[in-house]
Amino acid sequence: MTIALVKVSCINDRLIPLGLACLQAYLKQHSEMVQVFNFRTTEYSLPKVIFDPLIQLDLTNFIMNHQDFPLIVPIVNELILGKDPDLARGMFPDIIKDYSSRMFEQPETSRARFESMIGYCKNTVLKKLNKFDTVAFSLNYLNISESIISSCLLKQINPNCKIIWGGPSISQSFESFKIFLSKRVCDGLVIGEGEQPLLEIARGKKLSMIKGVLSIDENSVIQYLPGMQLDLDSLPTPDYTDIPLDTYYQIASIYRSRGCTNRCKFCAEWKLFGPRFRTRSVENIIRDVEEILQKHKPRFMLFGESLINDNLEYFEELCDALIEKNLDIKFGTHFRANITLKLAEKAKKAGFEDAWVGFEAFSDEDLKEMNKGTSVHQNLKTIENLTLAGVNVLAMLVVGFSDLGTELSNCASIVSTIEHFSRQKIYNRNGKKIPLPIQWRPAPMYLVPGSFDYREKIETDTWSWKSKFRTDQNEREIIKLEIELQGIPYTFKRPIPEEKIINLMRQIQDADRKAGFTIGGVMKYVIDYTMEMRRKNRQKRKTERIGVSAQRFEAKITQQIN
């Protein structure tokens, strides 16, 4: 039996499927047949507030992972009945009007997206997957709807197909995704890491007996045994076979750790792979990098993890090993605000071009409330040390987490910090002074399922879905849908008014633009790669035109001779 590992998404989803690469490698290591499908369509695109939230000043207030539920549940209900959902009829126009208002787009745009999504899943995804007995989908917050629609369509033509869902959205929001288990759209939800559960699924073990899989029996009783956490050094190198890296700017992702040493209140990443933080040996990481470079030829690599410098001695050992190997590849990853200048310089020499640092705030009061475990002094020294070493810094910030007074003070401190670093310069390779390589990325506070903040506020500051639009003829059906979604948190209230958050974000963005910092790291790489591909495509089209002209000229000469 061959198991299909699947990610269905549109081209806006730029998250490299490291999970699929890890699962494929593990199943092959244990001699199981596996095939990966990485569907990436251009037939529709996501709302900007979803795929690029860091630069948006239109604030949504939905709970992460739950944003499409009011629209996808009635679509699923239609598909289960064997119907083709007609989004122009019944209660769909009212629901779409509600949905589009929350996404800051026109109803026609939302409707066209979901119509294209249904068509793509039916005409492309279904045709590729309809022969498999077991299909495992990877879900993140960018590809939830297409994964659910594809699963539903598969069940309609092959009710015995075993469909498994996993990925970060499932681990964070498994309580909410139980609604689809009860509808028999999928058979199991993998919570945490998926290697061992999928191996046991591939070998035919009963779902209720597999640790880490949440399932439902014929009497609608939920069954779940907590999952295992594997020794990371026992796992093989991620395998990108059938995952076209050219659609991800020729970037590959690897990992050094799973979990996180921190417990920030707003974040749930530490729970994605179980409670225990684990690392992989330096020797195995070097082997991973070399093997992926040899087999898949990436031009940039990302460490897909929460932080790389949890242990400074370990990180220095990794940098030394990379320097010794001299692999001619650049890296980007998340850093904690804790690195010396000497180690930052070594990181740069080892190939670390990009440091994504969750500073979150430049107020000690705000940092304490977030349980960051860092200080403003640490944040300032980290920026100084990384940028002096020539490492590009993506400074990530959370706006709107605390009360208004704290947020106003924090914003003033951030703007002052930006202005301070705008006056600093470094020398480039040509000995010319240039601005520091920093990009400041303020993002509004969100409630993330699984976080401590979510747990604290779920009873007081979250609400299930209520349609803002309803016509008289659809009142009864919309009320039924609201009741069906009653137990799933959909919207939340931020601590301060949203217009205040927008104003604070705008101040930070304006200060960042005025500072004129240098763009570096993976952002510069993607820009350069895109421009290179455009030049190659122009040259290819030019060559093709010359070829056609030459053929016509040759044919004309031949005709004249004859």
Secondary structure, 3 states (H helix, E strand, C coil): CEEEEEEEEECCCCCCCHHHHHHHHHHHHCCCEEEEEEEEECCCCCCHHHHCHHHCCCCCCECCCCCCHHHHHHHHHHHHCCCCCCCCCCCHHHHHHHHHHHHCCCHHHHHHHHHHHHHHHHHHHHHHHCCCCEEEEECCCCCHHHHHHHHHHHHHHCCCCEEEEECHHHHHHHHHHHHHHHCCCCCEEECCCCHHHHHHHHCCCCHHHCCCEEEECCCCCEEECCCCCCCHHHCCCCCCCCCCHHHHCCEEEECCEECCCCCCCCCCHHHCCCCCCEECCHHHHHHHHHHHHHHHCCCEEEECCCCCCCCHHHHHHHHHHHHHHCCCCCEEEEECCCCCHHHHHHHHHHCEEEEEEEEECCCHHHHHHHCCCCCHHHHHHHHHHHHHCCCEEEEEEEECCCCHHHHHHHHHHHHHHHHHHHCCEEECCCCCEEECEEEEEEEECCCCCCCHHHHHHCCCCEECCCCCCCCHHHHHHHHHHHHHCCCCCCEECCCCCHHHHHHHHHHHHHHHHHHCCECCHHHHHHHHHHHHHHHHHHHHHHHHHHHHHHHHHHHHHHHHHC
